[in-house]
Amino acid sequence: MSLELILPFLRPIEPLLIDNDISEIMGNPDASWWFERDGRLYRDRSVRFDAARLLTGLEVIANNLGKRLNEDSPSLHAQLPDGSRLAAWIPPLVSPAPALAIRKFTSRKFTMDDLIARAMLSRTLAEFLSEQIRAGKTVLISGGTGTGKTTLLRILADAIPDDERILVIEDTPELQIVKPNIVPVASQTNTFKASVSFDDLLKGALRFRPDRIILGEVRGIEARTLLDSFNTGHSGSLATIHANSAQKALTRFANLVMRSHSQATFSDTEAEIAEAVDYVVHVERRAGGRTVTEVLSVGGYDRGAQRYRIETVIDTVCGEIQEVHS
């Protein structure tokens, strides 16, 4: 089902759907409509969408995608053929109107210059990070939902040399990285019913002789497999993780690893991560848009103090930018 096919059922929000600068569209149960542009939320008071019409439209969209949406199955999560993701809740989960969120997939290929122009990062930092990627450093990108982690990861991946083989593992295809020798794989699509986990794909990916692995998001037991891959010849890889700071990203990574490897001590796990991860880049959504607020260099692990040896490359949390080190 293409955008053209769903438009008849979502006609009141058509201007939002076709605006390439809008990244997310949200309809609330109180019938208010919101959208995100360049990391900022705006209310669109011009949208008028009858609750019954919206409900009928969502049911038709679900049916066309081979899914169910009704009172017995009042939650919908689906990927549209263009890569956009749609989520909906209907009564009785919400009231009086359905709740809808569409994370739009854009065919526009943002560049590093675009991110610099939007003040997501400086040119000096962009060049620094690109050089680390070319040099084979492993980078973990952290942040909350909608902060631009995926966009930053895709653009940084452009710095990977063309003679290297890349395996890309995602939940749904979003990164669209273009390289001569690349194998992208997604664990969830609308075309098959089998349950394929990130961990299954990651273990399988190691048999495809990757030089580097790109993981769309570290979130479960695959963290253990990913850490093993980092420490067994796949340095220079990239991954994103949900966290509220760069330091907390390292803690979350360790906690995820421990879920499937509880026999190890937490300090042993942190020491492994310190050997594997070279940099943590943290992005946030602020009033002025999305921005890189921290970059930490991980230089090892102090077992006596049970803490990472960390050097701050950049920190704008307190409004100060440190000098970029090489």
Wavefront OBJ file of the C-alpha trace (Angstrom):
o trace
v 0.000 0.000 0.000
v 1.654 3.218 -1.161
v 1.129 6.752 0.118
v -1.267 7.371 -2.763
v -3.431 4.464 -1.627
v -3.710 5.531 2.004
v -4.360 9.206 1.243
v -8.102 8.689 0.591
v -8.466 7.399 4.157
v -6.317 10.140 5.697
v -7.335 13.071 3.502
v -7.576 15.686 6.297
v -3.860 15.265 7.042
v -2.743 15.008 3.400
v -0.730 18.275 3.541
v 1.263 16.854 6.452
v 1.807 13.523 4.705
v 3.207 15.059 1.514
v 5.381 17.680 3.234
v 8.901 16.221 3.030
v 10.137 18.453 5.848
v 7.735 16.891 8.354
v 9.149 13.802 10.061
v 6.277 12.768 12.355
v 2.511 13.245 12.458
v 0.510 12.689 15.649
v -3.221 12.652 16.233
v -4.423 12.629 19.842
v -7.644 11.197 21.318
v -8.832 14.778 22.009
v -8.795 15.350 18.203
v -5.748 17.642 18.299
v -3.115 17.127 15.595
v 0.600 17.740 15.878
v 3.647 17.386 13.646
v 7.403 17.531 13.991
v 9.669 19.566 11.740
v 13.430 19.865 12.342
v 13.063 18.426 15.830
v 10.323 20.838 16.921
v 6.679 20.033 17.621
v 3.904 22.180 16.170
v 0.126 22.005 16.475
v -1.908 22.119 13.283
v -5.231 23.678 14.244
v -6.498 23.489 10.676
v -6.934 19.693 10.755
v -10.489 18.512 11.308
v -10.870 14.747 11.347
v -14.128 13.069 12.321
v -13.367 10.272 14.822
v -15.619 7.748 13.059
v -14.033 8.455 9.661
v -10.546 8.138 11.127
v -11.454 4.828 12.747
v -12.873 3.460 9.502
v -9.821 4.618 7.575
v -7.438 2.950 10.015
v -9.408 -0.306 9.838
v -9.198 -0.305 6.025
v -5.468 0.449 6.101
v -4.926 -2.401 8.578
v -6.910 -4.829 6.415
v -4.914 -3.885 3.327
v -1.718 -4.564 5.246
v -2.946 -7.995 6.326
v -3.492 -6.891 9.921
v -6.471 -6.586 12.263
v -7.729 -3.471 14.004
v -10.962 -3.714 15.965
v -12.282 -3.737 19.531
v -10.729 -7.155 20.138
v -7.410 -6.062 18.627
v -7.281 -2.308 19.295
v -3.568 -1.714 18.652
v -1.866 -1.440 15.265
v 1.835 -1.277 14.455
v 2.697 -1.448 10.784
v 5.308 -0.494 8.268
v 4.077 1.086 5.068
v 5.732 0.062 1.793
v 7.574 3.385 1.560
v 9.261 2.628 4.907
v 7.069 4.892 7.050
v 5.870 3.456 10.352
v 2.289 3.746 11.533
v 1.021 3.151 15.057
v -2.581 3.459 16.152
v -4.710 2.863 19.245
v -8.475 2.828 19.035
v -11.257 2.686 21.639
v -11.481 1.144 24.174
v -7.714 1.679 24.639
v -8.190 5.427 24.114
v -11.216 7.695 24.112
v -13.067 9.339 22.492
v -11.078 9.335 19.231
v -8.238 7.082 17.985
v -4.616 7.971 18.631
v -2.360 7.883 15.581
v 1.369 8.360 15.039
v 3.138 8.196 11.694
v 6.920 8.291 11.574
v 7.522 9.228 7.981
v 10.236 7.725 5.868
v 11.826 10.325 3.679
v 13.573 9.525 0.439
v 15.690 12.615 0.889
v 19.283 11.696 1.658
v 20.556 14.119 4.251
v 24.270 14.828 4.179
v 26.734 15.907 6.810
v 26.459 19.435 5.415
v 22.706 19.307 6.110
v 23.334 18.378 9.752
v 25.927 21.135 10.079
v 23.512 23.664 8.554
v 20.886 22.589 11.111
v 23.443 23.040 13.932
v 23.254 19.372 14.918
v 27.049 19.410 15.087
v 29.952 21.602 14.060
v 32.073 21.003 10.994
v 35.102 20.374 13.219
v 33.248 17.656 15.111
v 31.818 16.203 11.887
v 35.300 15.863 10.421
v 36.610 14.401 13.658
v 33.909 11.721 13.853
v 34.227 10.848 10.160
v 37.952 10.360 10.603
v 37.371 8.018 13.555
v 34.970 5.934 11.443
v 37.496 5.725 8.599
v 40.143 4.677 11.105
v 38.021 1.745 12.315
v 36.833 3.080 15.651
v 33.661 1.618 17.152
v 30.989 4.226 17.847
v 27.847 3.976 19.973
v 25.220 6.652 19.275
v 22.839 7.344 22.158
v 19.758 9.457 22.650
v 16.023 9.391 23.125
v 13.277 8.654 20.614
v 13.218 11.050 17.696
v 16.548 12.708 18.459
v 18.115 11.856 15.091
v 20.245 8.867 16.094
v 19.392 6.929 12.935
v 20.071 9.884 10.645
v 23.436 10.560 12.281
v 24.392 6.875 12.085
v 23.581 6.705 8.375
v 25.614 9.789 7.590
v 28.597 8.667 9.674
v 28.475 5.311 7.858
v 29.298 7.181 4.649
v 32.847 7.464 6.016
v 33.356 3.679 5.994
v 35.845 2.857 3.202
v 34.243 1.397 0.077
v 36.486 -1.688 0.116
v 34.944 -2.974 3.366
v 31.972 -5.353 3.678
v 29.079 -4.113 5.819
v 26.195 -6.001 7.451
v 23.271 -3.770 8.466
v 20.687 -5.136 10.909
v 17.505 -3.203 11.672
v 14.029 -3.687 13.031
v 12.525 -2.110 9.917
v 14.533 -0.802 6.931
v 15.332 2.849 7.593
v 19.042 3.470 7.164
v 19.246 2.973 3.381
v 23.056 3.054 3.473
v 24.593 2.967 0.008
v 27.925 1.155 -0.227
v 29.457 -1.192 -2.838
v 29.520 -4.275 -0.559
v 26.574 -4.222 1.839
v 23.978 -6.704 3.130
v 20.962 -5.025 4.798
v 18.541 -7.226 6.739
v 15.379 -6.390 8.712
v 13.806 -8.456 11.472
v 10.270 -7.170 10.922
v 8.377 -6.660 7.678
v 4.779 -7.000 6.605
v 5.596 -9.826 4.213
v 6.459 -12.678 6.561
v 5.063 -13.974 9.811
v 8.084 -15.769 11.272
v 9.606 -14.355 14.434
v 13.221 -13.440 13.717
v 15.054 -11.712 16.545
v 17.902 -9.241 16.368
v 20.057 -11.833 18.094
v 19.220 -14.448 15.438
v 20.154 -12.032 12.665
v 23.306 -10.865 14.409
v 24.543 -14.413 14.948
v 23.741 -15.199 11.327
v 25.470 -12.035 10.139
v 28.769 -13.237 11.572
v 28.693 -16.053 8.993
v 28.498 -13.542 6.137
v 32.078 -12.338 6.652
v 31.407 -8.714 7.621
v 34.202 -6.234 8.171
v 31.802 -4.013 10.038
v 28.377 -4.466 11.605
v 25.781 -1.729 11.866
v 22.982 -2.420 14.342
v 19.969 -0.133 14.144
v 19.350 -0.294 17.882
v 20.813 -2.261 20.799
v 17.849 -3.108 23.001
v 17.845 -6.762 24.121
v 19.814 -9.975 24.449
v 21.597 -9.257 21.161
v 23.798 -6.895 23.205
v 25.887 -9.891 24.333
v 26.383 -11.115 20.772
v 27.163 -7.597 19.585
v 29.786 -7.108 22.298
v 31.386 -10.430 21.381
v 31.489 -9.378 17.731
v 33.128 -6.058 18.636
v 35.869 -7.915 20.495
v 36.451 -10.599 17.855
v 37.448 -8.722 14.747
v 34.536 -6.398 13.996
v 35.808 -3.145 15.407
v 34.770 -0.036 13.532
v 31.119 -0.977 13.862
v 28.207 1.345 14.626
v 25.068 1.006 16.745
v 22.438 3.155 18.439
v 21.054 2.805 21.942
v 18.366 4.592 23.944
v 19.839 6.521 26.878
v 19.649 9.944 28.537
v 23.392 10.656 28.403
v 26.597 9.250 26.954
v 27.641 7.833 30.329
v 24.227 6.239 30.846
v 24.515 4.677 27.383
v 27.503 2.657 28.593
v 25.583 1.605 31.707
v 22.547 0.592 29.641
v 24.738 -1.409 27.261
v 26.226 -3.271 30.235
v 22.774 -3.929 31.716
v 21.545 -5.364 28.413
v 24.593 -7.627 28.156
v 24.038 -8.862 31.718
v 20.476 -9.957 30.910
v 21.782 -12.908 28.930
v 25.107 -13.334 30.708
v 24.249 -13.013 34.392
v 27.111 -15.263 35.455
v 29.573 -12.478 34.625
v 30.173 -9.642 37.066
v 29.060 -6.152 36.144
v 32.630 -4.854 36.307
v 33.820 -7.627 33.965
v 31.103 -6.634 31.495
v 32.039 -2.960 31.743
v 35.691 -3.874 31.145
v 34.670 -5.742 27.978
v 32.686 -2.737 26.775
v 35.655 -0.468 27.481
v 37.774 -2.689 25.225
v 35.145 -2.660 22.484
v 33.670 0.854 22.330
v 35.871 3.776 21.366
v 33.386 6.649 21.335
v 29.892 7.417 22.587
v 28.042 10.177 20.727
v 24.937 11.508 22.488
v 22.200 13.445 20.678
v 19.251 15.321 22.166
v 16.194 17.162 20.961
v 16.234 20.720 22.234
v 14.234 23.873 21.565
v 16.495 24.740 18.642
v 16.282 21.256 17.128
v 18.353 18.083 17.338
v 21.945 18.463 18.453
v 24.976 16.447 19.528
v 25.489 17.338 23.192
v 28.243 14.913 24.218
v 31.040 12.882 22.692
v 33.010 10.689 25.073
v 36.222 8.840 24.269
v 36.443 5.521 26.125
v 40.062 4.790 26.954
v 39.796 1.650 29.049
v 38.515 0.529 32.428
v 39.831 1.079 35.948
v 39.076 -2.202 37.744
v 40.140 -0.828 41.114
v 37.707 2.086 40.940
v 35.245 0.060 38.814
v 34.730 2.841 36.317
v 35.499 3.712 32.720
v 38.496 5.815 31.788
v 36.710 8.537 29.860
v 37.869 11.693 28.133
v 35.354 14.320 27.085
v 35.695 15.228 23.420
v 32.706 17.553 23.429
v 30.162 18.500 26.096
v 27.489 21.127 25.499
v 25.308 20.078 28.441
v 26.630 23.013 30.454
v 26.838 25.273 27.434
v 30.562 24.700 26.977
v 32.275 23.069 24.038
v 35.561 21.371 24.755
v 38.395 21.245 22.259
v 38.206 18.268 19.921
v 41.075 15.843 20.443
v 42.544 13.451 17.908
l 1 2 3 4 5 6 7 8 9 10 11 12 13 14 15 16 17 18 19 20 21 22 23 24 25 26 27 28 29 30 31 32 33 34 35 36 37 38 39 40 41 42 43 44 45 46 47 48 49 50 51 52 53 54 55 56 57 58 59 60 61 62 63 64 65 66 67 68 69 70 71 72 73 74 75 76 77 78 79 80 81 82 83 84 85 86 87 88 89 90 91 92 93 94 95 96 97 98 99 100 101 102 103 104 105 106 107 108 109 110 111 112 113 114 115 116 117 118 119 120 121 122 123 124 125 126 127 128 129 130 131 132 133 134 135 136 137 138 139 140 141 142 143 144 145 146 147 148 149 150 151 152 153 154 155 156 157 158 159 160 161 162 163 164 165 166 167 168 169 170 171 172 173 174 175 176 177 178 179 180 181 182 183 184 185 186 187 188 189 190 191 192 193 194 195 196 197 198 199 200 201 202 203 204 205 206 207 208 209 210 211 212 213 214 215 216 217 218 219 220 221 222 223 224 225 226 227 228 229 230 231 232 233 234 235 236 237 238 239 240 241 242 243 244 245 246 247 248 249 250 251 252 253 254 255 256 257 258 259 260 261 262 263 264 265 266 267 268 269 270 271 272 273 274 275 276 277 278 279 280 281 282 283 284 285 286 287 288 289 290 291 292 293 294 295 296 297 298 299 300 301 302 303 304 305 306 307 308 309 310 311 312 313 314 315 316 317 318 319 320 321 322 323 324 325 326
